[in-house]
């Protein structure tokens, strides 16, 4: 397995990954955990991770010289950037390749984007470009985040009882919690042989597969149905 990691971004998934990889560092499974943030990121966040043993690097993702210096000796880069910063991953990947990084995990972590259109196109359009760079890249598909999807923006608002499901509501949906994603990646990236990991173009994680029934009924029924769609703590399937 690998020993030296960079997590790019400190948002919802990034924060969970950082905490887990710092736990792995504490028990000796990992040597270095670097955290890449924008210079404008909250200083308190940087101090928190630094106090736990992370090497926090605030830098512009377009600054190739700074990236090259920070990526020296790194084995794996895990990107969790948001949609607005997806294109910046190309520069990170190019510099990582030159710096000797062995594996790159771009910011996928959701529904499969292979051949994606619409809002998935932003990620799908980068796949061939990553291949052209020549750095081994693994796309990680997890389905929806079980602990983050229940929000009004996605019309899955449990607190108000307003939950909407497309189609007839009988399709199977994949859910995986953020801690499960972190634990699974932490395990395989530190345990499996490097040559196997660098030849793994797609990794699919599934914490739970559930059917969300139609929600066009009463408020109380919608609440029960929303609860029934939550991911359980069953073992991860790949």
The 8 nearest C-alpha neighbors of each residue, nearest first, counted from 0:
[[1, 189, 190, 191, 192, 193, 188, 2],
 [0, 2, 189, 188, 3, 74, 193, 75],
 [1, 3, 29, 30, 189, 4, 31, 74],
 [4, 2, 31, 73, 74, 30, 1, 32],
 [5, 3, 75, 32, 73, 76, 74, 33],
 [4, 6, 33, 76, 34, 32, 77, 75],
 [7, 5, 77, 34, 78, 76, 8, 35],
 [8, 6, 78, 35, 79, 34, 77, 5],
 [7, 9, 79, 80, 13, 36, 10, 35],
 [8, 10, 13, 14, 11, 7, 36, 12],
 [11, 9, 13, 14, 12, 8, 79, 80],
 [10, 12, 13, 14, 15, 9, 177, 147],
 [13, 11, 15, 14, 10, 177, 16, 79],
 [12, 14, 9, 10, 16, 15, 8, 11],
 [13, 15, 9, 17, 12, 16, 10, 11],
 [14, 16, 18, 12, 17, 13, 19, 178],
 [17, 15, 181, 13, 19, 14, 18, 20],
 [16, 18, 14, 20, 15, 19, 21, 13],
 [17, 19, 21, 15, 16, 20, 14, 22],
 [20, 18, 22, 16, 21, 17, 15, 181],
 [19, 21, 23, 17, 22, 18, 16, 24],
 [20, 22, 24, 18, 23, 19, 17, 25],
 [23, 21, 19, 25, 20, 24, 18, 26],
 [24, 22, 20, 28, 26, 21, 25, 29],
 [25, 23, 29, 21, 27, 22, 26, 28],
 [24, 26, 22, 23, 27, 21, 28, 29],
 [27, 25, 23, 24, 28, 22, 29, 21],
 [26, 28, 24, 29, 25, 23, 30, 22],
 [27, 29, 23, 24, 26, 189, 30, 2],
 [30, 28, 24, 2, 27, 23, 31, 3],
 [29, 31, 2, 3, 24, 27, 28, 32],
 [32, 30, 3, 29, 4, 33, 2, 24],
 [33, 31, 4, 53, 5, 3, 54, 21],
 [32, 34, 5, 54, 53, 55, 4, 6],
 [33, 35, 55, 6, 5, 7, 56, 54],
 [36, 34, 7, 56, 57, 8, 55, 6],
 [37, 35, 57, 8, 56, 40, 58, 38],
 [36, 38, 57, 39, 58, 40, 59, 35],
 [39, 37, 57, 58, 40, 36, 59, 56],
 [38, 40, 37, 41, 57, 36, 42, 58],
 [41, 39, 37, 38, 42, 36, 44, 57],
 [40, 42, 43, 44, 39, 45, 38, 37],
 [43, 41, 45, 44, 40, 46, 39, 47],
 [44, 42, 46, 45, 41, 47, 40, 48],
 [45, 43, 47, 42, 46, 41, 48, 40],
 [46, 44, 42, 48, 47, 43, 49, 55],
 [45, 47, 49, 43, 44, 48, 50, 42],
 [48, 46, 44, 50, 45, 49, 43, 51],
 [47, 49, 51, 50, 53, 45, 46, 44],
 [48, 50, 53, 46, 52, 51, 47, 54],
 [49, 51, 47, 48, 52, 46, 53, 45],
 [52, 50, 48, 49, 53, 47, 21, 18],
 [51, 53, 49, 50, 48, 54, 21, 32],
 [54, 52, 49, 32, 48, 33, 55, 51],
 [53, 55, 33, 49, 34, 32, 56, 52],
 [56, 54, 34, 33, 53, 45, 49, 35],
 [55, 57, 35, 34, 58, 36, 54, 33],
 [58, 56, 38, 36, 37, 35, 55, 59],
 [59, 57, 37, 38, 60, 56, 36, 65],
 [58, 60, 61, 62, 37, 38, 57, 65],
 [59, 61, 62, 58, 87, 91, 66, 90],
 [60, 62, 59, 63, 90, 87, 91, 66],
 [63, 61, 59, 65, 60, 64, 66, 58],
 [62, 64, 66, 65, 61, 67, 94, 90],
 [65, 63, 67, 66, 62, 68, 94, 69],
 [66, 64, 68, 67, 63, 62, 69, 58],
 [65, 67, 63, 69, 64, 68, 70, 62],
 [68, 66, 64, 70, 65, 69, 94, 63],
 [67, 69, 65, 66, 70, 71, 64, 98],
 [68, 70, 66, 67, 71, 65, 56, 73],
 [71, 69, 67, 73, 68, 66, 72, 98],
 [70, 72, 73, 69, 68, 98, 67, 99],
 [71, 73, 70, 74, 3, 100, 99, 98],
 [72, 74, 3, 70, 100, 71, 4, 75],
 [73, 75, 100, 101, 3, 4, 1, 102],
 [76, 74, 102, 4, 103, 101, 73, 100],
 [75, 77, 5, 103, 4, 6, 104, 78],
 [78, 76, 104, 6, 5, 7, 103, 105],
 [77, 79, 7, 105, 106, 80, 6, 104],
 [80, 78, 106, 8, 13, 7, 81, 77],
 [81, 79, 8, 78, 84, 106, 85, 7],
 [80, 82, 83, 84, 85, 79, 106, 8],
 [81, 83, 85, 84, 80, 121, 122, 86],
 [82, 84, 81, 85, 86, 80, 87, 121],
 [83, 85, 87, 82, 86, 81, 80, 88],
 [86, 84, 82, 87, 88, 83, 80, 81],
 [87, 85, 88, 84, 89, 125, 83, 90],
 [88, 86, 89, 85, 84, 90, 60, 91],
 [87, 89, 91, 86, 90, 85, 92, 105],
 [90, 88, 92, 87, 91, 86, 93, 129],
 [91, 89, 93, 92, 88, 87, 94, 61],
 [90, 92, 88, 94, 89, 93, 95, 87],
 [93, 91, 95, 89, 90, 94, 88, 96],
 [94, 92, 90, 96, 95, 91, 89, 132],
 [93, 95, 97, 91, 96, 92, 67, 98],
 [96, 94, 92, 98, 100, 97, 93, 91],
 [97, 95, 93, 94, 99, 134, 98, 100],
 [96, 98, 94, 95, 99, 93, 100, 67],
 [97, 99, 95, 96, 100, 71, 94, 67],
 [98, 100, 96, 97, 101, 95, 72, 71],
 [101, 99, 74, 95, 73, 96, 98, 102],
 [100, 102, 74, 75, 99, 135, 134, 103],
 [103, 101, 75, 135, 136, 100, 197, 76],
 [102, 104, 136, 76, 75, 77, 105, 135],
 [103, 105, 77, 137, 136, 78, 138, 76],
 [106, 104, 78, 107, 103, 77, 138, 79],
 [105, 107, 79, 78, 80, 108, 104, 85],
 [106, 108, 109, 105, 139, 138, 140, 122],
 [109, 107, 140, 141, 139, 106, 110, 142],
 [108, 110, 142, 141, 140, 143, 107, 111],
 [109, 111, 142, 140, 141, 112, 143, 108],
 [112, 110, 140, 113, 109, 142, 115, 141],
 [111, 113, 115, 123, 119, 114, 110, 122],
 [114, 112, 115, 123, 111, 126, 122, 119],
 [115, 113, 123, 112, 116, 120, 124, 119],
 [116, 114, 112, 119, 120, 113, 123, 117],
 [115, 117, 120, 119, 118, 114, 123, 112],
 [116, 118, 119, 120, 115, 121, 123, 112],
 [117, 119, 120, 116, 121, 115, 122, 82],
 [120, 118, 115, 116, 117, 121, 112, 122],
 [119, 121, 116, 123, 115, 122, 117, 118],
 [122, 120, 119, 124, 123, 118, 125, 85],
 [121, 123, 120, 124, 125, 119, 112, 126],
 [124, 122, 120, 125, 115, 112, 126, 121],
 [125, 123, 122, 121, 126, 120, 127, 128],
 [124, 126, 128, 123, 122, 127, 129, 121],
 [127, 125, 129, 128, 123, 124, 130, 122],
 [128, 126, 130, 129, 125, 131, 124, 123],
 [127, 129, 131, 125, 130, 126, 132, 89],
 [128, 130, 132, 126, 127, 131, 125, 133],
 [131, 129, 127, 128, 133, 132, 126, 134],
 [130, 132, 128, 133, 129, 127, 134, 126],
 [131, 133, 129, 130, 134, 93, 128, 92],
 [134, 132, 131, 130, 135, 129, 96, 136],
 [133, 135, 96, 132, 136, 102, 103, 130],
 [136, 134, 102, 197, 103, 133, 101, 137],
 [135, 137, 103, 102, 104, 134, 200, 138],
 [136, 138, 200, 104, 201, 199, 139, 103],
 [137, 139, 201, 202, 200, 104, 107, 140],
 [138, 140, 202, 108, 203, 107, 201, 137],
 [141, 139, 203, 108, 109, 111, 110, 142],
 [142, 140, 204, 109, 108, 205, 175, 203],
 [141, 143, 110, 109, 173, 174, 140, 175],
 [142, 144, 174, 109, 145, 175, 173, 141],
 [143, 145, 176, 175, 147, 146, 148, 174],
 [144, 146, 176, 174, 175, 230, 147, 143],
 [147, 145, 144, 176, 148, 177, 149, 230],
 [148, 146, 144, 145, 149, 150, 176, 143],
 [147, 149, 144, 150, 145, 146, 143, 155],
 [150, 148, 155, 156, 147, 157, 151, 153],
 [149, 151, 156, 155, 152, 148, 153, 154],
 [152, 150, 156, 154, 153, 155, 149, 161],
 [153, 151, 150, 154, 155, 156, 149, 148],
 [152, 154, 155, 151, 150, 148, 149, 156],
 [155, 153, 151, 162, 152, 163, 156, 150],
 [156, 154, 162, 149, 150, 153, 151, 157],
 [155, 157, 151, 150, 161, 149, 158, 162],
 [156, 158, 160, 159, 155, 222, 161, 225],
 [159, 157, 160, 156, 161, 222, 150, 149],
 [158, 160, 161, 157, 156, 222, 218, 162],
 [159, 161, 157, 222, 158, 218, 221, 156],
 [162, 160, 156, 159, 157, 155, 221, 163],
 [161, 163, 155, 154, 156, 160, 214, 221],
 [164, 162, 154, 214, 155, 165, 161, 215],
 [165, 163, 168, 213, 214, 166, 162, 211],
 [166, 164, 168, 167, 163, 213, 170, 169],
 [167, 165, 168, 164, 169, 170, 213, 163],
 [166, 168, 169, 213, 165, 212, 170, 164],
 [167, 169, 212, 213, 211, 166, 164, 170],
 [170, 168, 167, 210, 212, 211, 171, 213],
 [171, 169, 168, 210, 172, 211, 167, 166],
 [172, 170, 210, 209, 208, 169, 173, 211],
 [173, 171, 209, 208, 210, 170, 174, 142],
 [172, 174, 208, 142, 207, 205, 143, 209],
 [175, 173, 143, 145, 142, 207, 144, 206],
 [176, 174, 206, 145, 144, 205, 141, 143],
 [175, 177, 145, 144, 179, 146, 178, 180],
 [176, 178, 180, 179, 12, 144, 181, 175],
 [179, 177, 181, 180, 176, 182, 15, 16],
 [180, 178, 182, 176, 181, 177, 183, 175],
 [179, 181, 177, 183, 178, 182, 184, 176],
 [182, 180, 16, 178, 184, 179, 183, 185],
 [183, 181, 185, 179, 184, 180, 178, 186],
 [182, 184, 186, 180, 185, 181, 179, 187],
 [185, 183, 181, 187, 186, 182, 188, 180],
 [184, 186, 182, 183, 188, 187, 181, 189],
 [185, 187, 183, 184, 189, 188, 190, 182],
 [186, 188, 190, 191, 184, 189, 185, 183],
 [189, 187, 185, 0, 186, 184, 190, 1],
 [188, 190, 0, 1, 187, 186, 185, 191],
 [189, 191, 0, 187, 188, 186, 192, 1],
 [190, 192, 0, 187, 188, 189, 193, 196],
 [193, 191, 0, 195, 194, 196, 190, 1],
 [192, 194, 196, 0, 195, 197, 191, 1],
 [195, 193, 197, 192, 196, 198, 191, 0],
 [196, 194, 198, 193, 192, 197, 199, 191],
 [195, 197, 193, 199, 198, 194, 192, 191],
 [196, 198, 194, 135, 195, 199, 102, 193],
 [199, 197, 195, 196, 200, 194, 135, 137],
 [198, 200, 196, 201, 197, 137, 195, 202],
 [201, 199, 137, 136, 198, 138, 202, 135],
 [202, 200, 138, 137, 199, 139, 203, 140],
 [203, 201, 139, 138, 140, 204, 137, 199],
 [202, 204, 140, 237, 139, 141, 201, 205],
 [205, 203, 141, 237, 236, 140, 202, 206],
 [206, 204, 236, 207, 175, 235, 141, 173],
 [205, 207, 175, 235, 174, 236, 234, 233],
 [206, 208, 174, 230, 205, 173, 175, 209],
 [209, 207, 173, 172, 171, 174, 205, 210],
 [208, 210, 172, 171, 228, 207, 211, 173],
 [209, 211, 171, 169, 170, 212, 172, 228],
 [210, 212, 168, 228, 169, 209, 213, 224],
 [213, 211, 168, 169, 210, 214, 224, 167],
 [214, 212, 168, 215, 167, 164, 211, 169],
 [215, 213, 221, 216, 163, 212, 162, 164],
 [214, 216, 213, 217, 221, 163, 162, 218],
 [217, 215, 214, 220, 221, 218, 213, 219],
 [216, 218, 220, 219, 221, 215, 214, 222],
 [217, 219, 221, 220, 160, 222, 216, 161],
 [220, 218, 222, 221, 217, 223, 160, 216],
 [221, 219, 223, 217, 222, 218, 224, 216],
 [222, 220, 224, 218, 214, 219, 223, 160],
 [221, 223, 160, 225, 219, 220, 224, 157],
 [222, 224, 220, 226, 221, 225, 227, 219],
 [225, 223, 227, 221, 226, 222, 220, 228],
 [224, 226, 222, 228, 227, 223, 221, 157],
 [225, 227, 223, 224, 228, 229, 222, 157],
 [226, 228, 224, 225, 229, 223, 211, 209],
 [229, 227, 225, 226, 211, 209, 230, 224],
 [228, 230, 226, 227, 145, 231, 225, 174],
 [231, 229, 145, 207, 174, 228, 232, 175],
 [230, 232, 233, 229, 207, 206, 145, 175],
 [231, 233, 234, 230, 206, 207, 235, 176],
 [232, 234, 231, 235, 206, 207, 230, 236],
 [235, 233, 236, 206, 232, 207, 205, 231],
 [234, 236, 206, 205, 233, 237, 204, 207],
 [235, 237, 205, 204, 206, 234, 207, 203],
 [236, 204, 203, 205, 235, 202, 206, 141]]
